[in-house]
Amino acid sequence: MTAASYRNLSELLSTSVERYGANPFLGVRLGENSWKWMTYSEFGQTVGNARAGLSSLGVEAGDRVAIISNNGIPWAVAAYATYTLGGVFVPMYEAQQDKDWRYIIGNCGAKVLLVANEEILERVEGFRDEIPSVEHIVTIAGETDLSFATLLAEGEQTTVAPVFPDSDDVAGLIYTSGTTGEPKGVVLSHGNLTSNIAAINEAFPLEPNDRSASFLPWAHAFGQTVELHTLLSLGASTGMTGPKTLVRDMPELKPTILVAVPTMFNRMYDAISKLVSGQGGLVEWVFGKAMANAMRRQDMRSQGFTTKWIELLHSLFDNVIFSKIRGGMGGRLKFAFTGGAAISTEVTNFISAMGITVYEGYGLSETSPVVSANTRRARKLATVGKPVPGVTVKIDTKLSEDPGVGEIVIYGPNVMQGYYGLPEKTAEVMTEDGGFRTGDLGSLDDEGFLSIRGRIKEQYKLENGKYVVPTPIEAQLELSGYIQNVMIYGEQRPYNIAIIVPDMVAVNMWAEKQGLETADREVLIATDQVTSLFTAELERQSGPVKHYERPRGFVLESEEWTPENGFLTPSLKVKRRAVVAAFSDQIEDLYPG
């Protein structure tokens, strides 16, 4: 059975367990260079125990099982135990605020809730009376009356046969980040997800010996489908890590693939650039020569030829420089999948020069999520590739003044069933012929490659009537090693300004060289020297940005933006309304009275 013929995730699981039983699937770190791996057979058995355990709590087909937890073996086990009961799995992030948890749990009507630890349990208990649908709360880690270990032990005492849902039956709800309001529950069927898995398998022929380092949250459709479900379908493996432990764990995990968002690659680009520039002298000169040769090699190969001299130099530079960088990532990393936001061509070229090919794609929770992707057979920089098999993209040009540019409309088996309990919202985004209006601006070139311009709702006009899409500008400015986050603002204003969160590690290193005091963060970023530094950085990074789009003023913010303080969504997108509200006075000061 191929991925294309799976009707549901239950079939996917049973086939993979039978086919790849002895293969390692999920790994957790026990200590330095020590990992424990759960095989496919062990995973299948544990899912069976969890299925029986959930059944003993009254979970039946159609019931919602929610979870507040980061990635881990219990997450994957709970998900597939729910699917194989015909239930609906509803994941949430540990980083979300209590009000978001309360809304999602209540909105979906969860019968059982799993929480990562006792701290989250205590927070949930604070609003337990407001979520009457929840009959049981299971704690994954901690000593409580109903723990995940207890659930598994209960399930060992009996056997509950798996349910094999119809393709149209609901598998899960993925709640959107809610940058402009309450989160919406994206209803994804088994067929939505298995069709996308099949498309990914066809576009990227991965193998059972492939391995990922899992740090992108499975509560997001990108990480869940592209990593968890797809790797399971292939007999491949993934090791549990996180954004803060990735650098430590990659040399031990030795991944062959990485599923990540552009922010991660921007940080990689920034870290390597800082390391090289910090060495200076001969090291910086040799690295510059190596990069120039690698870029030239990439350009020549894209045109179908190369030279012996170019290949000889590349082999030399790879042995001396690039292989050492790859070695810090485990030495086996071949390629990476990125999506969720635009990635700079400069960063893509930089990472690819290291021998790690970056395949940029495009998708949304509402499309399960993958719509298009660059592949080995068809790759074009500055695009998000061609639509994956089975998916059609059309451009509705009514909402754009630029020829050939318009709203991206998606057709295919990956398109969601709708927004949970929101028929009006669903009707707003679905066309009469079954297409999904993405809300993104884009264009298709003559070869069928898709390019993204940004979100329609984020597009605004300056006072002079010129349109601005802020996200590509922000992505360009974030290439600065001194900028951690940035938001461009200028709606109905004479020009754009920027609200910037500095990368304080980089700023402090720079300040120490200038002889500046770094103990007080707020005092430091208010100095004339730091203001001059960021003025120069914005000027340096704004080269590719249209003149009228360049920020002509900026605010430096001392507090980091996080999901916990409400400035970022759990998927790390900026909550623009929250930023504008918080910095309204400083914004006004940057414009003429």
N, C-alpha and C positions, 0 to 999 in steps of 0.2 A: 504493500500500500504506500502510495506517495503522499506527500503533504497536500497535494492538490485534491486528493480524493477523501480526505478526512471530513466527515460531517460535523465533528465536534471535538472538543479538547479531551474528552474521555477516550475516544479512539486513539488520539495522538499519544496519550499517556500509555495505554495498554500496549500499543504497537512498539513504542520505544523501549519500554521495560522488557518486553519479550526479545526485542532485536539487540539491545545494547546492555543487557543485564549486568555484565561484569565491569562495564565502563564506569569510571568516576564521573559523577555529575555535579555535586555541590560540595565545595570545600570551605572549611573554617580554620582559622589560624589558632594553633595551640600555643605556640611560642616561636622563638627565633628559628626561622627556616623549618618549622614543623607545622604541617597541615594535616587535618583529618578529612578524608573524603568519603562522602556517601555515594554508593554506587546506584545505578539505575534500579537494580533489584531491591536494594534497601529502601530507596525512595518510594518505589511502588508499594512495598509492604507497609511503610510508615503512613503513606497516604491512605491505605486500606484501614489501618488502625484509627487514623483521624476521622475517616468517613464514618466508621462505626461509632466513634465517640460523639461526633456531631449529631448523628442520627439518634443517639440516646438522649440528646438534649432537645429532640423534637424537630430537628431541621429536616425539611422535606423539599421536594421539587418546587421551585419558585420562591423559596424563602431567601432572605438576604442575610449573608454573613459578612460583617464588617471587620476591618482590622486597622489598628493604629500601630504601625511598626515600620522600622527600616527593613531593608533587604535581609534575608536570612533563611535558613532551612525551614523554620516554622512558617514563615510567610508562604514559601512555595508549597509546602505540605498542606497548609490550610486552604490555599487557593484551589489545588487540585482535588482535595477532599470535598470542597464545596461543589466544584464542577461535576464531580462524579456522583453527587447526590441530586443533580439537576438544580442546584441552588444558584444564587447570584452572589458573586464576590465583589465587595465594595472596599477598596483600599484607601487609606488616608496616610498622611505623612506625620511623623513624630514632630516635625518642625512647625506644623500648623497651630494656629491659635485655638483656644478652647471654643470660641464662638463658631469657628468653622466646623470643628468636630461635632458640636451640638447640632448645628444645622444639617450636616450631611447624614448623621445617624438618624435624626428625626425624619428628614426628607425621604430617605430610602426605606424607612420602616424596618431597620435591622432587628432580627430576632436574637442573634448571638453576636457579641462583640469581643474580639480578641485585642488585648493591649500589650505593649511591649514589656512593661515593667510596673512595679508598684507605684512609682511616682505618677505615671500616666493614669493608673487606676484611681489614685486619689483625686486627680483633677477631674476625671470623668464622674466620680461619685458626687462631685460638687453640683452637677446638673442632671444627675440620674433621674430625678423626679420629672424632668422635662422630656424624657425619651421613654414613654411607657411601652413602646414595642419591644424593647430589649428585655429578654427573659433571663439571659445568662451573660456574665462577663468572665472571660477566660484570660488569665495572666500568663504570658509566655515565660517571663523570668521573674522569680520571686516566690515566696512562701505564702500562698493564699489558699482559700478553701477550694477554689477551682482553678487549677493550673493546667498548662498545656501538657505537662508530663502526666498529670492525672487523667486528662482526656484521652491521651494515647494508651495509658494503662487500661482504662475502661474499655477502649476499643479492642484491645487484644483479646478480650474475653468472648468476643462474638465476631461474626462475619456479616457484613452488609454488602450485597452485590452492587457493583457500580451501575449507575444509570447512564444511558447513552442518549443524550438529548437530540432533538431535531435540530437541523442547521439554523432554523429561525428562532430557536429558544434562546433566551437571554443568558449570557455567560457572566457578564459583569457590568458594573457602572463605574465609569471613570469621571470623577468630578473635575471640571475645569477649574483653573486657578482663581477665577473670580477677580480679575484686575479692575473691573468696573461694576461690581455688584455681587450678589450671592452666587456661589458656585452652581453650575448646572451639571446634572448627572447625565453623561453621555451613555446611552444604552447600546452596548455592543453584544451582538449575538455570537454564538459559536461559529456560525458561518462567516461572519465578519472577520473574526480573528484567524480562522484556519485558511481563509482565502488569502489573507495578507501574509501568513507564514509561508504558504505555497509560493506566492509571488517573490518573497525574499529568497527562498531556496532556489528558485529558478534564476534570479538575477545574480545571486552570490553563491556559487557552489562550494559551501563550506564542508568540512569533513569531521569525523568523530574525534580526531586528535586535536582539533582546534579548541582553544580555551580563551575565556575572557576574564577580565578582572572587574567584578561587578560592583560598581559604585553609583551608577545612575539609578535613581529610585524606580522600583517596579510599580509604585503607585502611579507613575506616569506611563502613558500608553507606549511611548518610545522604548523605554527600558524594558517594560513588560513583554511586548511583542517581539522586538528585535533581539532581545537577549534571552529572557527566560523561556518563552514558548518556542522560539526558533532553535535555540541550542538544544532544548529537550527533543525536538523533532529530529535532530541530526545525530544524537548520541555524543554531543560535545560536552564540555564542562565549563564551570565558572566558579571562581573563588570569591568569597565574600570579603569585601574591603569597603572603603569609604573615601570621601574626598580628602580627609585629613590623614589617612593611612595609606593612600594609593602609592605614594613614592616609596614608602617603606616596603610595601607588599609586592610590588611588581617584580623586583629581582627574584623573589622566592616563587611567585606564581608562574612566572615565565609565560605570560599570555601571548597568543598569536593575533588576537583581535581586541579592539577596544571599542566599546559603544559609549559615546560621549557627546556632550554639547560643545559648541564653539568656545565657551568660556574656558573649558579645560585646555583646549589647544592654544588659546591666547596666553594662558599662564605658562604652558610649556615653552612657547615661543619667547615669552618674556624672561623666564628663568634661564634658558640657554643663552639668550642675548646678553643678559646681565653677567652671567658667568664668564663669557668670552671677553666682553668689554672690560670686566674687572681684571682679567689677566694682562690685557694690553700687549704692546710690543709685538714680538714674533708670533705669539699664539693668535692674537687678533688678526694679524696679517695673513697667516696661513689659513685660518678659518674663512676669512673673506675670499681667498683664492679658491678654497674648496667649494664654498657656496656658489661662487660665480660659475665654476666649472659644472657643478651639479645642475644649476639652472639652465645653462647652455645645453647640457646633455638632455634634460627633460624636453626642451624646446625642439631639439633636433629629432628626438625619438617620436615626438608627437607628429612630426612630418614624415616619419617612416624611414629615417636613416640615422647613422651616427658615424664616427671615425675611430680608428684604432687609438689615436692620440687622446681623444676625449675619454675613451673607455679606460685607457691605461692610467690617466690622471685620476679618474673617478675611483678606480680600484685602489690606487695609492692613498687617496684622501679617505676613502671609506675605511681602509685598514687602520689608518692613523687616528682618524677623528670620529667619523660617523658610527663606526661599529662600537666605539667606546660609549657613545651616547645611547645607542640601542641596548648595550649591555646593562646600563642603569635601569632599563625597563624590562630586563629579563633576557634580552638577546634574541627572542623569537618573534617579536611583534612585527607583523607583516603589513597589516592595514587597519584602518579605523573607520567606523561609521559615525557620521555626525549629522545632526539635524536639530530642529527646534528654534534655530535662529540662523541668520546669515553668518558665514565665516569669511574672513578676509582672504582674498587671493594671495596676498603677501604671506599670510600664515600658512595657507595650504601649500604653497610652493616651498616654504621654509621646512615644514615637517616632511613633505615628500622627498626633499633633498637628502634627508637623513636615511632614506630607504624605507620610510613608513608611508605608504600611500593612503591619503585621506579621501574617502568617498563621501561626498556631501549629498544629502537627500532632503526631502521635504515631506512633511506630513502633519496631521493634526489628530487629536484624540478622536474627533468625529469620523476619521477615516482609518482607524484601527492600528496604526496611524499612517503607514507609509503610502505616499502617493507617487513619488518619483525618486530616482536615485541615479547617481553616476555609478557605472560599473566598469569592470575591466574591458568589456567589449565596446562600451560607449561612454566616454568621459570627456567632459568639457569644463574647464575651469570657469569660475564666475557664474555657473549655472547649478541647478539642483538636479540635473540629469533629465532623463526621459521617464515618462510614466512607467511604472512597473507592470508586468503582465496582468491583463484583465482590467486595468484601470484606464479611463479616458479623461483627458483634461481639455476643457474648453475655456476660452477667454471672453468674458462679457465686457465689451468695451464701452458700455453706456456710462460708466462711472469714472471715466478718465479722459483727460484732454489730450493725452499722448497717443499717437497712432499705434495700434497694435497692443496697447497696454490696457488692462482692465481687471475685473474681478475674476479670480480663478474659481472655476466651477468643476466639481469632481463627480464622475460617474463610475460605478463599479460595485462589486460585491463587498467591498470594504467599507462602504458608506453606512453610517450608523442607522439604528432603528428610530432614533429621535432623542429628545431630551426628556428625562424621566419626569412624568407628571406635568409637562409644560407643552401642551399641544400648540399654543399660540407661538411660543418661541421656536418650536420645531418648524411650523409653517413659514416663519420668517426666513429660514435658511434653506428650505427645500424648494426646488423648482417643480413645476407641474410634471416634468418628464423624469423625475427622480434624481436630479442632480443636487449636490450639496454646495451651497454658496459659502466659500471659505472666509470671506471678509479680507482676503489678501489680494494685493495688487501684483500682477505678474504679466509675463509675455512668453510666447512660444516662438522660437526661431524657425528657420526654414528646415532644419534637421530634426525638429521636434524636441529640442532641449528647452526646459522650463527655467525661467529666471524670475526671482522674487524681488519686488520693489518695497514691500512693507505692508503693514496693516492699514486698511482703509480708515478705520476708526481713529488711528493715530495720526493720519495725514491731516495737516492743517494749512491755512493760508497765512502768510505774513501780511502786514499792513498794505504792502504794495501789490497784493493779489497773487503772488507767486506761491505755488504749492511746495510744502516741505514734508518729506517722510523722514522722521527722526532716527529710526533704528539703524539704517546704514551709516549715518553720521556717527552715532554712538559707537558702533562696532569699530569704525575707523579710529576714533579717538582713544578707545580702550586698548589700542596697540601700544600706547605709551606705557612704559614700565612704572610710571608714577601714578597711574589712574586705576583704581579698583572698580569703581562704578561711575557712570555718568548718565545724566538725562538732559536731553536738549528740549528747550521750551521757547516758544515764540508766537503762539497763536494770536493773530490780529495785533501783532506788535511790529515795530519798525525793523527789528532784527532778532536773531536767535541769541540766547544765552545758554550757559551750561551750569548745571548743579553737579558738583564733582565730589566723590568720596576718594580721597587719596589712598594710595598704597603706602601705608605708614612705615612699613619695613624699608621700602626703597627711599622714601622721603627722609627717614631718620639717618640712613647711611649717607645720603647726600649732605644732610645738614651737619653731620659730624665732621665731614671733610671741610665744610665751610666754617667750622668753629662755632656752630650755633648750639644752644641749649635744647635738648630734645625731651626733657622730662615731662613737660606739660604739652600735650598734643594740641590743645586749642591755641595756646600761646604761639607755638611753633608755626602752625598753618596761617596765623594772622600776620606773620612778619613780612616785610617788604621783599626779603630774599626769596621766600617761598612763593609769594605772589608772582615775582618775576620768573621763577622756575616754571610755574604752570602757564604763564603767558607764552613763554617760549615753547613749551610742550604742545599747547593747542595750535600754535602757528606751525610747528614742525609736522604735526600729524594731520593738519587740515589740507595738505597739498591736493589730494584727490577730491576734496569736497568743493562743490560749486561755491563761488565767491559769496553769493547772497545767502547761502546756508551756513556759513562759518559763524561760530559763536563770537560775539563781540564783547562779551563780559562773562564772568563766572562767579559762582559761590563755592567755597570750599567747606565741606561739612565734616565735622570732627567725629561723628558717630558712624560706625559701619552700618550699612543697610543689610538687614536680615529678614527672614520670614517672621521671626519672633517679634521684631519691633514694628512690623506692618509695612515696611517699605519694599519688600520683595515678596513674590508669591513663593509657594513651596518649590516650584520649578525654576526659581531664581529670576523671574521676569520682574522688571520694575513696576511698581504700582504708581502710575503717573499721577493720579488724583491725590494720592496720599503725599507724594513729594511736593506737588504744587501747593497743597494746603499747608504743609509744614514750613515751607520756605517762602510763603507769600510776601512777607515784608522784605526779605533780602532780594527777591525777584523784582519787586517794585523799585527798589533802590538802584537797580541796574538800568532802568529806563528813564528817559527825560521826563520831568514833571509836567 
